[in-house]
Amino acid sequence: MSGPNIDYYKVLEVDSKATQQQIRDAYKKAALKHHPDRVPADSPERDARTKRFQQINDAYYTLSDPTRRRDYDAARSYSSFTGTTATPESEFEEEMPGQVPGGFPWSAFGFGSAPAGDTEESHTRFSNEQFGNVFEEMLREEGMAEGDRATPTGKFWSIIGGLSGGAMGFIVANFPGMVAGAVAGNRLGAIRDAKGKSVYQVFQELPQADKARLLSDLAAKVFAHAVGS
């Protein structure tokens, strides 16, 4: 028995002839839309969202690299795989597939098992790391991260409520070595982590509500930019 047929192009909602930039843009939208942190930690949706998020990352890992994409397309063509009638919405609740259509193991083409690994933990880590890189890129574009280390800017903190005393207390208490400075007009000034924490590392340590708010705000910007494209 093989796993469910997964069409990575359908997962990312792009045409099989999509350009690399279209695939990257589609990944941004899909990852932000279905990220597990968009819902509370105890939400019944969480498990299904996590599986969908992993699937989106598998699709992006495969299609974003020209060589992996070419191998995937060849396997897809060889097995006469023309897609499935199931939509991504129903597919993602299935177990993660261990094979590509036709019985080819993912490992033969570098899908899934490399570098995602064979365990749920390694797959989650791979998905988070891949998303983190693109997440930081998106935050740079929106002025919420800066520099090679993608450190948070004042704009980043303002979106998660950085102007409130409560948030300031959270920042000071939870990020050792961080220095927060205020400027005239009661606006939050530059915040720097002496240990060089990236904006994605900071994001992962935020309270769930702040994660959801930041993801939603970023998604709104990404979707707005994608209108008409």
Summary of the structure (lengths in Angstrom):
residues: 229
radius of gyration: 19.5
end to end distance: 39.7
largest distance: 66.1
contacts: 657
relative contact order: 0.12
helix: 54%
strand: 9%
